[in-house]
Amino acid sequence: MRAGLVSVTFRQKSVPEILALAKEANLETVEWGGDVHVPAGDTARAAEVGRLTRDAGLCTGSYGSYFRCEDDRDDAFLPTAQTAHALGAQTVRIWAGSRDVQALSAAGFDTLVHRIRAAAAVAAAYGQTLAFEFHHGTANNTARNALRLHEAVGMENVRTYWQPTYWADADDAADLAALRPILQNVHVYHWKGAERFLLSAGQDRWKTYVSLLAGMPCDLLLEFVRGDSPDALSADAQTLRALLFSVGEPQKGQA
């Protein structure tokens, strides 16, 4: 497992500034967001950001796209796939629509599945894995719904992210265990409702999560730190890296 950073944590900062923060925090990988830092379709910028990331000694573990599977064209995903390819990312975060699955009719769900399959076929041509954001307002909003969606799509290069369920009551540890077979990456934070706390305040909870993930080839990516503060990132990175080290995962700069 690698500790990393989601670039949208610092939307207001430049690519070089984000790379400097990640390096200072001894993180290994960055998920570059598709809204500000690497817009979909701008392959020249994607290639430049990928080069800067490698030059900084970091990995581009994933491309955090905002592709929502709402376009019926079979090649609708192509600009996103090409951008991720130029960036050097083999995992592409996507969104399973813009509505909770409970609000979808049977026909609407089938349409969403068809669009996901079309995107996955394009991604496969670039050697990419698609992974759904685990989030309310999508068809991937609970562990049960994530498993249902994954089974319906039925393609090997379609998986899911996970993050603690701040939008509803849930048994997060049980959900994470259930999603382990289809899990790609994890977004890491400690919130109570919409209030952000340092990761250390949720250390016991995260020790459980990290133990469930031990040995998996996934990235644990810090996202939306307290007060959007670089100091909070540094503290959270230290906590995350210590947690990973405690379950036998070697960490850069830690012996």
LINLIN-V232520 format. One record per helix or strand of 2 or more residues. SS is the DSSP state (2 for helix, 1 for strand). FROM is the first residue (numbers start at 1). LEN is the number of residues. If there is no record, write none. Layout:
# LINLIN-V232520
<<SS:FROM:LEN> <SS:FROM:LEN>>
This chain:
# LINLIN-V232520
<<1:2:5> <2:7:4> <2:15:10> <1:29:5> <2:43:13> <1:59:6> <2:78:10> <1:91:4> <2:101:3> <2:106:20> <1:129:4> <2:143:11> <1:158:5> <2:172:11> <1:183:6> <1:190:3> <1:195:3> <2:199:15> <1:219:4> <2:226:3> <2:230:17>>
